[in-house]
Amino acid sequence: MKHRDAGFTVLELAIVLIVSVAILAVAVPTLGRAIDSYRLSGRASEIASELNYARARAVMINTTLTFTFADGTYGLDPAPANRPRRSIPKDVTFSPEASSIPTLLFRSNGTISPQTSFVMTNKRGQQVTISVQASGRVMVSDVENF
């Protein structure tokens, strides 16, 4: 009786390689969409966080504060020393354009004028909507795939 040496045949290795490539061919595009979706969601959360900060600060110091999207940045105008304006993300587009988003006035009672919303879209066409209600509440939608 002959004993085979332990190990795999070339055919077995080829089958494993083909199955692995097929799995990767399906997984990689899905992974790329997921990463872009998380990145877009993170960008929207950063902006929502700044909007919420502006509202809280207006209430805390009992005054009206101005929040703008201008010159490639967004944030309070003028920016407090401990909270500089942030750069508008370059990997997303805004609708309306960021420079067309109206100046927001956060009042000392937490309300805002004017009520507004805008859509952020990434290179894959995934979108997220940020809405600021008249009450001052900031909402971020789930990422939508188109």
Secondary structure, DSSP 8 states (H G I E B T S, - for coil): -----SS--HHHHHHHHHHHHHHHHHHHHHHHHHHHHHHHHHHHHHHHHHHHHHHHHHHHHTS-EEEEEETTEEEESS--TTS--EE--TTEEEES-GGGS--EEE-TTS-EES-EEEEEEETT--EEEEEE-TTS-EEE---B--
